[in-house]
Amino acid sequence: MSHRLALLLLLATALCWSSSGVLIKSISWNAMAIGSTRGLLAGFFLFFCFGGLKGKFKFKEFTKVHFLAGLSMALLSLSLTVAMKYTTAANAIVLNYSAPIWVALLAPWLLREKTQGRDWFFIAIIFGGILLFFVGGLSPMGFFGNICGVISGFFFATQAICLRFIKKGSPAMAMTLGAFLTFLIGLGFWGPPWPDLRSVFYLLILGVFQLGCAYCLYSLASPYVKSLELVVVTMIEPILNPLWVFLLLGEKPGPFAILGGIIVIAGVLVWSFGKHRQREAAPGES
């Protein structure tokens, strides 16, 4: 797979992920149960998608890094779902996208991937754009949800680093495991009041499309990009997420949000183009 196609798959991943805010807030059930059910549906989708029944999963190649990647995915999914329920979707997404900072700090130590000054510059620009998009949104209310949002950002980063470390060692297997771990960790929270039929429909979309399809694309792309790219390219999600809220619920973004959106989209595109040119100049780099 070419690096350019991998970046396009990451953009498609962000499109799938961006439906989470509207869906999660529309489901009448507790957050952990929502996350658990979403993981179960996504797990089966990924298992069939990657041909688990045909013996294509090479379990003999399973390592502790696969487990850490799957566990990171599970904890990311659950903490972000809880954050979506207990604070605003804007808060949850912004705090989740503190991940590039964690990656930039950990990748040089764990992966020997140097974080260049240019990377730090674009991280600052993009993250600044996200904060501008949500000016006034980070209120002191929903403190617990905000904490969960920060935690989700850390696990987003550790997941990206683990996937990069796995590279060609079946990241799909790690993602499938992560989905089922999400189900198992949240299973104890299943109980009444049970979701209504509309919520069940939203749960199906959440599990199959928002998480299953997203991680299918994410797993395909992960061996061909750097850990920082896994996080930064998908940072268009914080723009798309409120866009769906505007289109479906009529919430109109203010002028700061529009300006922030322009900054983030431009930053992601310029940063990604620069990384692509850099890789073309050094084709031996993996």
Secondary structure, DSSP 8 states (H G I E B T S, - for coil): --HHHHHHHHHHHHHHHTTHHHHHHH--S-HHHHHHHHHHHHHHHHHHHTTGGGT-S-GGG--HHHHHHHHHHHHHHHHHHHHHHHS-HHHHHHHHTTHHHHHHHHHHHHT-----HHHHHHHHHHHHHHHHHTTTT--SS-HHHHHHHHHHHHHHHHHHHHHHHHTTS-HHHHHHHHHHHHHHHHGGG--SS---HHHHHHHHHIIIIIIIIHHHHHHHHGGGS-HHHHHHGGGGHHHHHHHHHHHHH-----HHHHHHHHHHHHHHHHHHHHHHHHHHHSTT--
